[in-house]
Amino acid sequence: MTEVTYTKKALEKRLDSIVSETLGDIDVNGAFGKTINNPKVTGIAGDVIEKSVLGYDSNSIQEPDIIVDNKRTEVKTTGIRYSTNSLKKGKQSNKDFEAKEPMSITAVSPDKIVNESFENSNFWHKLNYLLLVFYHYDSQRPVKSWEYKDFVVKGYEFHEFSDTEKQALKNDWEKVKNFILDAQKSYMDPTERYPFLGAELRKNLLFIDTAPKWPHNPRFRLKRSTVTAIVQQYFGKKLEELPAEYDSFHDIDEKLHEISDKFKGKTVRELINYYGIKIQKNKDGDAPKNVSEQIMVRMFGGTSKKLSQIDLFKKAGITLKTLTQTRQGKRTEDTKLFPIDFERLVSDDDFESSEFSEFFSEKQFIFIVFEEPSGDAKLLDNKFVGFKRLSFGDDFIQDQVKYAWMNTKKLVEQDLLVEKQVLNQKTKKPITNKNGTIRTTLNFLKSKQNVVFVRGSGVDSSKKPLFLNGIHMYTQYIWVKGDYLVRLLSKESFI
């Protein structure tokens, strides 16, 4: 293959000329021609950039694509779209862009990786110098390959990882290498062990994952959360850097352990006062529920109000959840996870690539555990117990999560959603809300039917923002049953 060489200045001039242009207008070499009789051509956006802008044909070799100022540079044409939250608000800016999907890097090759060091690995050669070209995947549903012609290029970036990020990537890569080495040393047939690669390492990989599952040949990928952080920083969103550096989950766990030793037994009120956190008390004179997140950020030396505003937590896909248990160790309420994107739900044909599967496969959960002194105690009086970290296993995802996805999808697609009035069990008459509306319920999956279930969330029954299948409703969320989480977390040691 002939090497394609550019000076950075010349390449920037070429790339500047395509920003705000559609992929169809850029396609001077006819890449979209092959989509006429094949609506499922993959990588069409990358083909357009590579052939019509950079002047080389797509390839599958494990070497970076072009040379820029004598540096071998990998080109990644990356789809971006507006976040679900910004779409619900009806107002978007470039800062609301997020990655459409994880970024595939290179194959996990068992016979090669065991003989590589990180510095000379195909993995690092691909990531050392990156040219990222961002196009707006302007659709809430999967589109046919020829429809990509209307998508607009929004920008580009020559991206290099910081020294700390490089060390994190190295740590992740070495965990994959060591898993394969152990399989080859410990098993007569190491392919018997390979299928567990993704599931067993998921909890300890900071920035990457591997997919698909064996026996399909897996690839290294940057997590979607990692790519999203890169995208949002490019478009001007500020993410806070923590005062200390963390390049592995081991480092994060050590910090959590240190925090637990220092503050175990302190009440929420004491922690708020210690960190000087200003809160707006609710009508009951109690702290708002999101105060736990502010406390967690302060414990790590940050000043933001949300973990998603911290660079490290954003890239690693870390979500904080508060677990309040009784003195007997029981859970007091279920856990809300994410709002359902119904347009994507209907358009996703494959569970493995669905929003449901993606969320539970990629997210890392840190539970900050509090104990309530009594059933009627205020949140301010709850005592800090410690931290537990959790990622959901493949069995849970394939069983509970997939069932919730299939059930919800069926109700919506087959127009089986039903809204019923809630009746008083004694009088059998409809229950009236304080604002005069009749209380209703939907036949989405309930907690008594499945560990993963659907429940709406809102504060005013006269204002239901979602209109679905002819029914006005609250925004619907995926939840996990509280007592199940208690059982699951009881198997996890405090950090």
Sequence and secondary structure as in RCSB ss.txt:
>XXXX:A:sequence
MTEVTYTKKALEKRLDSIVSETLGDIDVNGAFGKTINNPKVTGIAGDVIEKSVLGYDSNSIQEPDIIVDNKRTEV
KTTGIRYSTNSLKKGKQSNKDFEAKEPMSITAVSPDKIVNESFENSNFWHKLNYLLLVFYHYDSQRPVKSWEYKD
FVVKGYEFHEFSDTEKQALKNDWEKVKNFILDAQKSYMDPTERYPFLGAELRKNLLFIDTAPKWPHNPRFRLKRS
TVTAIVQQYFGKKLEELPAEYDSFHDIDEKLHEISDKFKGKTVRELINYYGIKIQKNKDGDAPKNVSEQIMVRMF
GGTSKKLSQIDLFKKAGITLKTLTQTRQGKRTEDTKLFPIDFERLVSDDDFESSEFSEFFSEKQFIFIVFEEPSG
DAKLLDNKFVGFKRLSFGDDFIQDQVKYAWMNTKKLVEQDLLVEKQVLNQKTKKPITNKNGTIRTTLNFLKSKQN
VVFVRGSGVDSSKKPLFLNGIHMYTQYIWVKGDYLVRLLSKESFI
>XXXX:A:secstr
    EE HHHHHHHHHTTTT BHHHH TT GGGGGSS TT SSHHHHHIIIIIS       SS SEEETTEEEEE
EEEEEEE HHHHHHT   GGGEEESS EEEEE  HHHHTT  STTSHHHHHHSSEEEEEEE   SS   GGGGGG
 BEEEEEEE   HHHHHHHHHHHHHHHHHHHHHHHH SSGGGTGGGHHHHHGGG SSEEEES TTS  EEEE HH
HHHHHHHHHTT   B  SS   SHHHHHHHHHHHHHHHTT BHHHHHHHHT      TTS   TTHHHHHHHHHT
T   SSGGGBHHHHHHTEEEEEEEE TTS B S EEEEE  HHHHHH   GGGSHHHHHHHH EEEEEEEE SST
T  GGG EEEEEEEE   HHHIIIIIHHHHHHHHHHHHTT   EEE B TTT  B B TTS B EEE S  TTT 
SEEEEEE S TT   EEETTEEE EEEEEE HHHHHHHHHTS   
